[in-house]
Amino acid sequence: MRSTATTARMSFARQISSVARTRGATSTRRLHRRNAILASVAFVLGLGSTLLAPPAFAQQKTDETDLQLPLNDPKVVELGKEKYAERCAFCHGGEGRGAKGPCLTCGKFPYSGNTNMGIYRTIAGGITNRSLGGTMGAFGTTMSQDEIIAVMTYLRSEEKRRIAAGEIPNPDATGSSQ
């Protein structure tokens, strides 16, 4: 028998496939917004119960309501590093230091308000507003929820390492969340 999380993920996948088939009839902006909403719902249904469980090790989140990331889990960080190299480094550079796309390990995520849930929505749903400085495709249909979380964990662990090394200022210490 399938678990509720498995059923929710399968339903989410069917909805995403349906959205992809209607791409020609739907504006790109609407499609990305719908993908972000569907990804958020799937996250809450599919991963929320496992990731929001009481932590067994140190976690990183911006406030009590934000998504927790397992920064001290080397397996998750390594998976995130691998997926980042495969899917993100072309635009965002090695170690997330920026290239064609912005730096992702500098303590600033301008499109997401620097929250983990906002970063998840950005990766899953993409960015379509050119006035914000660029666009990015949605990865919610080509990366699993676990892979997106792993990439986020890698980025946050690299950001934490860079802050500790004095390479970048701590955005929390400067009072900036953007």
N, C-alpha and C positions, 0 to 999 in steps of 0.2 A: 504494500500500500504506500502511496506517495505521501510525503509530508506536506504540510501546508506551505512551507517555504518553497519546496520543489514545484508544487502546483502553481504558486504565485509567479515563480521564475518562468515557467513554461507559458503561462498566460501572458506575461510581459513580453516574452520572445514573439508570441503570435501577434501581439499588438504592434510591436516594432516592425515585423514583417509586413503587416497591413499598411503601416505608415509608409514604408519603403516603396510598396507597390503604387501608392497614390502620390508619390513624389511629384510627378508631372502636374497633377491637378492642385497641389497644395503649394503655397509659397514657401520658400526656403525658411523664411523667418518663422512662420507658423510651425513648420516641421520641426525645427530645432527647439522651439518652445514646448511643443508637444512631447518631443523626445526627452527633454529635461524633466517635465512633469511625470512622464511614465517611468523614467529612471528613478526619480525620487520615490515614487509610490512603490516600485519594485524593491528599492533598497529597504524601505521601511518594512515591507512584508517579508522580503527574503533574507536580508542580512541583519536587520535591526536587532533581532533577538539574540544573535550571536555576538555582534560587535558591541552592543550596548550593555552586555552583561557585566557584572562587577569585574573590574580588571584584576588579573593575577600578577601583573607587572606594571611598571610605569607607563602611563599613557600621555598623549598630547591632545589637548583640545582648548579652544579659545574661551569657553565658558561652560557652565553646567549643562546646558542644553545642546551643546555641539557634539558632533561625532567624535568618538574616541579612536585614536590610532595607536596600534601596538608598536611604538618606536623601539622598544627593547627586544622585539622578536626578530632575531637575525634572519630567519627563513623568510619572513614577510618582507623585510628590507631588501634581501637579495633578489626575491622575485620581482619586487618593484623596480630595482635597478636594471634587471634584465628586460622587463617590459618597457621601461622608460627608454632604454637603448634602442629597442625595436620600434617603438611607436612615437616617441616624443623628441628624441635627441636631434633629429633632422632639423626641426624648427627651433627648438629651445636650447640647443647646444649640449655639449658634454657636461655632465654633472648638474644640469639645469641652470647653467650660468648665463644663458641668453645667447641668441644668435638672430635669426630672422624673427623669431618670437621672443617675448620678454623673459627675463631671468625668473626662474621658478624656485630658486634657493636663496633669494635675497631678503626674505622676510616680508615681501609685499606681494599680494595677489590682487591687483586692482579690479579685476572683473568679479571677484567673489567676496569682497569685503574681508578677506583674510580668514574666513571661517572654513573649517574642514567640510561642512555640508555644502557651502557655497562653491568650494573647489570641486567637490564631487559633481555638483550640478553643471559646472562649467565643462569639465571633462566629458561627462555623459551627454550633455545637450549641445555643446559647442558654443561659439560666439558668432553672432551674425551682424552685430552693430559696428560698422566700419568707423563710425565717429569715435569709438572708444580706442581706436588705434590699430585695428586689424580684425581679422576673422580667424576662426578655427573650426574645423569640422567636428561633428559630434562623434564620440567614440563609444557611446552607450550601446550601439548595435554591433560593434566589432570587438569590444573588450568585455570580459565578464565583470561582474560587480567586484569579485575578489581581486581581479587584476587592477581595476581602478583604485581600490583601497590600497593595494600593495604599492602602486606608483605614488599615491599620496603619502604613504608611510615613508617611502624612500626619500621623497622630496623634503618632507618635514625632518627626517633624520639628518639629511645633508645640510639643511638650513640650521639645525641645532648644532651640528659639528662646526659649521662656518662661524656661527656666533661665538662658540666656545674658543675658537682659534683667533678671534678678533678680526676676521676677514670682513664681517658685516656687522652693523649695529643691531642690537636686540630691539625689534619693533615694539615689544611690550615695555621695555625700559624707557623708550622715547615717547611712549603714550600714543604712538601711531598704530592704527589697525589697518591702514591702507598702504 
